[in-house]
């Protein structure tokens, strides 16, 4: 067979077979560069912020297809940090998270909606104190992959939502003499994620 004939056969073969199916990539959340934070109103006068120091999980998606995103995230409750040890211990107690009995807060995605160029909404189940309710995370990203100095591919994303903590059984509070409550029911959640690509086995 001539070189031209072999080339034509190859082109025809690609045309018949067509491009292969897009393959989902798996990314492992990097706990050292990921922060799960929250903001809550204190005594109706100021916002108190805190973080959970340990967040782990995986993210899967097909590049260029936001609707393919899947996330499985676990936050370690005892890793809570508001820069005040007495308050942190109270938050770990049964008044709030009961970190001893419920060591993790989890989010497992179910579907993507309202996908746009700048981001999308990720619908999933949020579990706190073994109570599971559906929430919607507003996601910015993921960023285009880059390579770190060690040659690993990394991506980043940011997600946020607002919940009512009593919906998950976190309802402790105290009335103020001047009216209102010591801690607001509304909690704003913000997650800054950095993830590294999981290499194929």
SVG drawing of the C-alpha trace seen along z (x, -y; Angstrom):
<svg xmlns="http://www.w3.org/2000/svg" viewBox="-37 -47 46 49">
<polyline fill="none" stroke="black" stroke-width="0.4" points="0.0,0.0 1.4,-3.4 2.0,-6.1 -0.9,-8.1 -3.2,-5.1 -2.2,-4.5 -2.9,-8.1 -6.3,-8.1 -7.1,-4.9 -6.1,-6.5 -8.3,-9.6 -11.3,-7.5 -10.8,-5.4 -10.9,-8.5 -13.9,-9.8 -15.8,-6.5 -14.8,-6.1 -15.2,-9.8 -13.7,-11.4 -13.8,-9.4 -16.1,-10.2 -15.0,-13.0 -13.5,-11.5 -14.1,-13.0 -11.1,-14.1 -10.8,-13.5 -9.3,-16.2 -8.4,-15.7 -9.0,-18.6 -5.8,-19.8 -6.5,-20.4 -3.4,-22.7 -4.8,-25.2 -8.5,-24.8 -10.6,-26.7 -14.2,-26.1 -15.4,-29.3 -18.5,-30.7 -19.9,-34.0 -22.6,-34.5 -24.1,-37.7 -23.2,-38.1 -25.5,-40.1 -27.1,-41.7 -24.2,-44.2 -21.3,-42.5 -20.2,-39.5 -18.0,-36.7 -16.1,-34.6 -14.5,-31.2 -13.0,-28.4 -12.8,-24.6 -9.1,-23.8 -9.6,-20.4 -11.5,-19.9 -11.1,-16.9 -12.9,-15.3 -13.0,-14.9 -14.3,-16.8 -15.0,-15.3 -15.8,-17.0 -15.4,-16.9 -13.3,-19.9 -15.6,-22.5 -18.8,-20.8 -19.9,-22.6 -23.0,-20.3 -20.7,-17.3 -19.3,-18.6 -19.7,-16.3 -18.3,-17.0 -18.0,-15.0 -16.7,-17.1 -16.0,-16.3 -15.3,-18.9 -13.9,-17.8 -16.0,-19.5 -13.4,-19.4 -11.1,-21.5 -13.3,-24.6 -11.3,-27.7 -12.7,-31.2 -9.5,-32.4 -11.1,-32.1 -10.6,-28.8 -13.6,-29.0 -15.9,-29.8 -14.4,-27.0 -15.0,-24.5 -18.6,-25.7 -19.1,-25.2 -17.7,-21.7 -20.1,-20.9 -23.6,-19.6 -24.8,-23.2 -23.8,-23.4 -22.0,-20.8 -21.3,-18.0 -18.0,-17.2 -17.5,-14.0 -20.7,-12.4 -20.8,-14.0 -17.1,-14.2 -17.9,-15.4 -20.0,-17.8 -20.5,-16.5 -21.7,-17.8 -22.6,-15.4 -23.6,-17.0 -26.7,-15.8 -26.9,-18.1 -25.7,-21.3 -28.1,-24.1 -27.9,-27.6 -24.5,-27.0 -22.9,-30.2 -19.4,-31.2 -18.5,-32.6 -19.9,-29.7 -22.9,-27.6 -25.1,-26.4 -24.3,-23.0 -27.2,-21.3 -26.5,-18.7 -27.1,-17.3 -25.6,-19.0 -25.4,-16.8 -24.8,-18.3 -25.4,-16.4 -26.8,-13.5 -29.5,-15.8 -29.5,-16.0 -31.0,-18.8 -30.7,-20.0 -28.7,-23.2 -27.5,-25.2 -23.9,-26.3 -23.1,-29.2 -19.8,-28.2 -17.2,-30.4 -14.8,-28.4 -13.2,-26.0 -10.1,-28.0 -8.1,-26.8 -5.6,-24.1 -2.0,-25.2 1.1,-23.2 2.8,-23.7 6.6,-23.6 6.4,-19.8 4.6,-19.4 1.1,-18.6 -1.9,-20.1 -4.1,-22.2 -7.4,-24.0 -9.3,-26.3 -12.9,-27.2 -15.0,-29.2 -18.5,-28.3 -21.0,-30.0 -24.4,-29.5 -26.6,-30.7 -28.4,-28.3 -30.6,-28.5 -28.8,-26.5 -32.0,-25.4 -32.8,-23.4 -30.0,-21.1 -30.8,-21.0 -28.2,-23.6 -30.6,-25.8 -29.0,-26.9 -29.4,-30.5 -30.0,-33.1 -32.3,-36.1 -30.8,-39.6 -32.3,-42.0 -32.5,-44.7 -34.3,-42.3 -33.1,-39.9 -30.9,-36.9 -27.2,-36.3 -26.4,-34.4 -28.2,-34.7 -29.9,-31.7 -28.6,-32.6 -25.1,-31.4 -23.2,-32.3 -20.8,-29.5 -17.8,-30.2 -15.5,-27.5 -12.2,-28.3 -11.0,-25.1 -7.7,-24.1 -7.5,-20.6 -4.8,-18.6 -5.4,-16.2 -5.6,-12.5 -3.3,-10.6 -4.7,-7.5 -3.6,-4.3"/>
</svg>
